[in-house]
Amino acid sequence: MANKKKCEKCGVPLEGLFSKLASVFGVKPSTTNPGLCNKCDNSSTNNESEPKEEFHSDEFSKEDTEEKDQDRKEKYSESGD
């Protein structure tokens, strides 16, 4: 079976029989980037203008979180006096 073209980001088929099914859902090859579908191309152009923040759970230890919670409790009790 020949390799059919797929979106580089999400893998949706852009050629062949399954691409016809995808087009029913509004997915088609991008006009600006031939390696992407129109949905991934639109999402990538929208995200370029906004900085992307990523949260990784290993960045904060449990102790850090507990210290911050304690600091908040202390600030709250001081402001309530």
Backbone hydrogen bonds, N-H to C=O, Kabsch-Sander energy under -0.5 kcal/mol:
donor,donor_aa,acceptor,acceptor_aa,energy
7,C,12,V,-2.3
8,E,35,G,-2.7
11,G,7,C,-1.0
14,L,5,K,-2.9
15,E,5,K,-1.0
19,S,16,G,-0.5
20,K,16,G,-0.8
20,K,17,L,-0.8
21,L,17,L,-1.1
22,A,18,F,-2.2
23,S,19,S,-1.9
24,V,20,K,-0.9
24,V,21,L,-0.6
25,F,21,L,-0.6
25,F,22,A,-1.0
26,G,23,S,-1.4
27,V,22,A,-2.1
28,K,26,G,-0.5
30,S,33,N,-0.5
30,S,36,L,-2.6
36,L,33,N,-2.0
38,N,28,K,-2.8
41,D,37,C,-2.3
42,N,38,N,-2.0
43,S,39,K,-2.1
44,S,40,C,-2.3
45,T,41,D,-1.9
46,N,42,N,-1.8
47,N,43,S,-1.7
48,E,44,S,-1.0
49,S,45,T,-0.6
53,E,51,P,-0.6
56,H,54,E,-0.5
57,S,55,F,-0.5
59,E,56,H,-2.2
60,F,57,S,-0.7
65,T,61,S,-1.8
66,E,62,K,-2.4
67,E,63,E,-2.5
68,K,64,D,-2.3
69,D,65,T,-2.3
70,Q,66,E,-2.2
71,D,67,E,-2.4
72,R,68,K,-2.3
73,K,69,D,-2.2
74,E,70,Q,-2.3
75,K,71,D,-2.4
76,Y,72,R,-2.5
77,S,73,K,-2.3
78,E,74,E,-2.0
79,S,75,K,-2.1
80,G,76,Y,-1.2
81,D,78,E,-0.8
